[in-house]
């Protein structure tokens, strides 16, 4: 079955100019059902010509504008004005009551002018877009793996951010009619499923932990508010999942260690594996934010660990990442021994709204 993508017009990531990246991100929000967010992002175009620190830094962006998700960084700051109650004027845009682009342009330029100093630090780091909906693809990948390796999994999440997906063992899933997870979970993740369902098999997550260079503490109200600022406000289901994850973290915090990804992966994969347990390194929409040397070290660490994998203690690498050529979000897996080939299992909406399943 051929892979499909609704992002065929995406510019090559390293070639996109700042205006191209802003326009592409705006169209991406429109296609994702967030027209108000699209208008606010598109209103960043006139900000480039403004006499503001935010405008100058965006215009002279040092990096890969799309890969760095620069438009989403500053949009998070603008949305934060609303979610914190600092300035509620964007509510009219997100609610669809202010739709004329010229008026939105004027409002966003005025907000940037007024809150220039407050907004500027939002450009310092990538969006913390931890989204529980992405774990639907990861869980489907585990179901696929369970027919090939021991179905008891040790899960290691790279770039876990707030640990929302490091709590995936606490969620309930409906994956094309295949249900898995605790029946009484307060979180049900049921994406629109395209294609055949994944295998209906039993899986057990024996342990799950993660790392992040700057983890977000969901039990800290200010940090939780920052995380919510990166959620597109039209996505009410996502907001509900974030609120549920915050409540679950208050009861039992996810296990996320503050550490660079490459150091953590090297350390974790060097540990002896347990017999009858499949060790799974997984990550979602993280790879693009890692420096090239970090990616190389992680790839080497996986290759070295793969040589030590056995039938009784396998290793798998399960990723939901952006194809840097097509900008499609692809679920891919490799496992050792016996399955070193990179397998495309699915394409997914970046927020878990739908999954297009290609796996057998």
VOGU-3710 file (C-alpha; in Angstrom, 3 decimals, decimal comma):
1> xxxxxxxxxx> 0,000/0,000/0,000  1,494/3,327/-1,002  2,081/5,933/1,658  -0,121/9,000/1,416  0,586/12,531/2,551  -1,460/15,703/2,825  1,727/17,785/2,919  3,013/17,345/-0,621  3,532/21,066/-1,080  5,901/21,389/1,875
11> xxxxxxxxxx> 9,177/23,140/1,002  12,402/21,258/1,587  13,178/22,009/5,220  16,684/23,411/4,802  15,647/25,586/1,837  12,570/27,330/3,280  12,884/31,082/3,725  11,333/32,721/6,774  8,224/33,946/4,868  7,848/30,514/3,212
21> xxxxxxxxxx> 8,063/28,788/6,599  5,437/31,088/8,093  3,066/30,614/5,159  3,570/26,853/5,144  2,926/26,633/8,885  -0,238/28,706/8,473  -1,526/26,368/5,748  -0,616/23,400/7,916  -2,775/24,820/10,735  -5,642/25,421/8,302
31> xxxxxxxxxx> -5,425/21,839/7,053  -5,361/20,693/10,664  -8,676/22,374/11,466  -7,258/25,439/13,223  -8,189/28,469/11,069  -7,743/31,001/13,873  -4,276/29,674/14,625  -3,508/29,897/10,899  -4,517/33,579/10,840  -2,345/34,375/13,862
41> xxxxxxxxxx> 0,649/32,572/12,331  0,125/34,282/8,980  0,038/37,617/10,818  3,706/37,036/11,660  4,538/38,065/8,080  4,045/41,810/8,730  5,808/41,395/12,084  8,971/40,708/10,056  8,908/44,333/8,933  8,187/45,764/12,384
51> xxxxxxxxxx> 10,643/47,631/14,569  10,605/44,969/17,256  13,178/42,578/18,680  10,877/39,668/17,833  10,579/40,814/14,226  14,326/41,291/13,824  15,145/37,918/15,310  12,646/36,126/13,093  13,879/37,959/9,995  17,487/37,018/10,740
61> xxxxxxxxxx> 16,762/33,527/12,004  19,946/31,515/12,465  18,880/27,981/11,728  16,415/25,894/9,740  13,172/27,841/10,014  10,800/24,938/9,406  12,839/22,297/11,153  13,228/24,582/14,174  9,444/25,214/14,160  10,179/28,902/14,550
71> xxxxxxxxxx> 6,625/30,098/13,711  5,201/27,750/16,354  7,625/29,044/18,962  6,341/32,602/18,749  2,740/31,461/18,328  3,079/29,668/21,657  4,086/32,949/23,251  1,149/34,785/21,712  -1,300/32,100/22,809  0,212/32,236/26,298
81> xxxxxxxxxx> -1,029/35,817/26,589  -4,547/34,423/26,280  -4,278/31,275/28,413  -2,706/33,227/31,294  -5,265/36,027/30,998  -2,534/38,613/30,388  -4,263/39,797/27,212  -7,438/38,177/25,901  -7,775/39,951/22,533  -6,716/36,904/20,492
91> xxxxxxxxxx> -9,782/35,078/21,812  -11,796/36,818/19,092  -9,536/35,303/16,431  -9,468/31,753/17,785  -13,258/31,806/18,297  -13,793/32,799/14,675  -15,325/36,175/15,457  -12,405/38,116/13,937  -11,577/36,598/10,562  -10,388/39,429/8,315
101> xxxxxxxxxx> -6,642/38,816/7,858  -5,765/42,519/7,744  -7,427/43,036/11,123  -5,631/40,012/12,583  -2,345/41,338/11,171  -2,921/44,632/12,917  -3,786/42,966/16,212  -0,787/40,619/16,205  1,605/43,442/15,306  0,183/45,477/18,170
111> xxxxxxxxxx> 0,583/42,548/20,587  4,192/42,010/19,525  4,899/45,719/19,902  3,340/45,772/23,379  4,801/42,500/24,671  8,061/42,449/22,703  10,270/41,741/25,716  7,891/39,120/27,102  7,573/37,305/23,774  11,234/37,300/22,722
121> xxxxxxxxxx> 12,346/34,379/24,991  9,728/32,134/23,379  12,038/31,983/20,365  14,834/30,462/22,456  13,654/26,848/22,383  11,489/24,473/20,380  7,802/23,985/21,152  7,067/21,543/23,932  4,228/19,916/22,038  3,813/16,765/24,093
131> xxxxxxxxxx> 0,661/15,204/22,675  -0,889/12,062/24,145  -2,618/11,358/20,832  0,737/10,422/19,311  0,988/7,473/21,653  -1,765/5,770/19,614  0,775/5,203/16,851  3,410/4,034/19,326  0,953/1,567/20,880  -0,003/0,274/17,416
141> xxxxxxxxxx> 3,710/-0,241/16,763  3,971/-2,323/19,938  1,057/-4,487/18,778  2,900/-5,063/15,486  6,121/-5,893/17,317  4,324/-8,269/19,693  3,881/-10,760/16,862  7,649/-10,788/16,283  9,341/-10,310/19,666  8,467/-10,928/23,338
151> xxxxxxxxxx> 5,383/-8,830/24,105  6,716/-7,579/27,442  8,264/-4,178/26,803  10,786/-1,915/28,516  10,009/1,518/27,048  12,617/4,289/26,773  11,385/7,651/25,479  13,871/10,077/23,984  12,899/13,739/24,280  10,005/13,065/26,639
161> xxxxxxxxxx> 9,327/16,744/27,427  6,612/16,690/30,099  6,316/12,910/29,982  2,790/12,874/28,573  3,679/9,910/26,360  5,772/8,383/29,122  2,372/7,767/30,722  1,081/5,857/27,689  0,665/2,701/29,759  -2,089/4,508/31,700
171> xxxxxxxxxx> -4,226/5,362/28,639  -6,981/3,378/26,948  -6,828/3,022/23,148  -9,277/2,161/20,398  -7,156/1,490/17,330  -9,467/0,636/14,473  -11,590/-1,483/16,793  -8,643/-3,062/18,614  -8,784/-1,953/22,247  -5,835/-1,995/24,613
181> xxxxxxxxxx> -4,925/-0,369/27,920  -6,619/0,008/31,321  -10,402/-0,171/30,915  -10,992/2,481/33,624  -8,457/4,995/32,324  -9,750/8,602/32,292  -8,081/9,041/28,897  -9,445/7,278/25,805  -7,417/7,796/22,634  -9,384/6,765/19,561
191> xxxxxxxxxx> -7,942/8,262/16,355  -9,729/7,987/13,038  -8,287/4,724/11,757  -7,474/4,247/8,065  -6,529/0,846/6,709  -6,613/-2,502/8,458  -6,475/-2,546/12,272  -3,219/-3,490/14,008  -2,871/-7,018/15,417  -5,232/-7,771/18,294
201> xxxxxxxxxx> -2,656/-9,206/20,693  -1,810/-8,784/24,367  1,062/-6,482/25,289  2,574/-5,549/28,630  4,576/-2,411/29,350  6,810/-3,655/32,140  8,471/-0,254/32,652  8,531/3,136/30,969  10,804/6,121/31,513  12,205/8,976/29,496
211> xxxxxxxxxx> 14,689/11,805/29,279  14,669/15,401/28,177  17,281/18,123/28,214  14,673/20,487/29,698  11,774/18,427/31,091  8,492/20,136/31,896  7,095/19,471/35,367  3,377/18,879/34,883  2,789/19,416/38,591  4,117/23,001/38,317
221> xxxxxxxxxx> 1,148/25,228/37,338  3,322/27,704/35,417  5,096/24,953/33,494  1,800/23,231/32,735  0,400/26,513/31,434  3,379/26,870/29,115  2,751/23,389/27,761  -0,903/24,258/27,104  0,216/27,410/25,276  1,687/25,267/22,499
231> xxxxxxxxxx> -1,661/23,519/21,914  -3,704/25,079/19,113  -6,723/26,549/20,949  -9,236/25,140/18,457  -8,100/21,635/19,392  -10,415/21,186/22,390  -9,834/17,414/22,547  -6,096/18,019/22,864  -6,703/20,537/25,643  -8,808/17,937/27,423
241> xxxxxxxxxx> -6,039/15,333/27,143  -3,463/17,784/28,494  -5,702/18,564/31,467  -6,206/14,836/32,096  -2,456/14,183/31,839  -1,772/16,990/34,334  -4,220/15,403/36,772  -2,658/11,951/36,289  0,853/13,366/36,794  -0,264/14,940/40,054
251> xxxxxxxxxx> -1,286/11,472/41,263  1,907/9,800/39,992  4,551/11,778/38,144  6,026/10,306/34,951  9,621/9,124/35,179  11,531/11,710/33,112  15,219/12,359/33,761  16,914/15,656/32,967  19,724/14,611/30,639  20,897/15,056/27,062
261> xxxxxxxxxx> 19,389/12,507/24,721  22,673/11,106/23,458  24,131/10,619/26,954  20,937/8,998/28,198  20,542/6,646/25,229  24,181/5,550/25,411  23,825/4,813/29,127  20,461/3,054/28,905  21,304/0,887/25,906  24,586/-0,186/27,515
271> xxxxxxxxxx> 22,730/-1,795/30,425  22,207/-5,571/30,274  18,808/-6,495/28,906  16,299/-8,645/30,756  15,420/-12,081/29,440  11,918/-12,150/28,005  11,711/-8,368/27,744  11,958/-6,315/24,548  13,750/-3,008/25,043  12,150/-0,267/22,916
281> xxxxxxxxxx> 13,721/3,119/22,263  10,923/5,405/21,047  10,377/9,060/20,250  7,858/11,296/18,490  8,546/14,604/16,694  11,918/14,919/18,429  14,603/13,962/15,916  14,518/17,263/14,028  15,361/19,184/17,199  18,519/17,204/17,974
291> xxxxxxxxxx> 21,905/18,489/16,789  23,570/16,414/14,038  26,252/15,129/16,398  23,557/14,032/18,843  21,723/12,104/16,140  24,978/10,422/15,130  25,781/9,344/18,697  22,295/7,931/19,228  22,432/6,056/15,925  25,816/4,574/16,885
301> xxxxxxxxxx> 24,529/3,595/20,323  21,567/1,784/18,770  23,826/0,016/16,261  26,136/-1,136/19,042  23,238/-2,338/21,193  21,770/-4,159/18,188  24,862/-6,380/18,002  24,160/-7,510/21,580  20,434/-8,136/21,087  19,224/-11,715/21,376
311> xxxxxxxxxx> 15,981/-13,540/20,683  15,354/-13,563/24,425  16,322/-9,910/24,882  15,527/-8,038/21,649  15,938/-4,345/20,869  13,523/-2,195/18,866  13,662/1,404/17,654  10,168/2,828/17,157  9,827/6,364/15,816  7,058/8,761/14,835
321> xxxxxxxxxx> 9,017/11,469/13,074  8,820/13,973/10,249  9,988/12,861/6,832  12,316/15,753/6,022  11,569/15,476/2,309  7,756/15,225/2,322  7,044/16,589/5,819  4,741/13,616/6,420  4,769/12,138/9,935  5,832/8,503/9,647
331> xxxxxxxxxx> 5,742/5,634/12,122  8,789/3,471/11,459  10,350/0,514/13,268  13,519/-1,553/13,254  14,202/-4,465/15,575  17,042/-6,862/16,335  17,834/-9,638/15,888  16,160/-10,507/12,631  14,458/-7,293/11,575  17,097/-4,658/10,902
341> xxxxxxxxxx> 15,193/-3,352/7,865  13,430/-0,024/8,436  9,669/-0,706/8,145  7,100/2,027/7,463  4,082/1,057/9,570  1,905/4,155/9,265  1,524/7,823/8,619  -0,174/9,884/11,296  -1,600/13,277/11,924  0,974/15,052/14,144
351> xxxxxxxxxx> -1,635/15,420/16,890  -2,961/11,865/16,646  -6,280/12,788/15,015  -5,915/10,004/12,434  -3,617/7,085/11,690  -3,112/5,685/8,185  -1,963/2,125/8,886  0,192/0,211/6,394  1,385/-2,584/8,678  0,346/-6,175/8,062
//
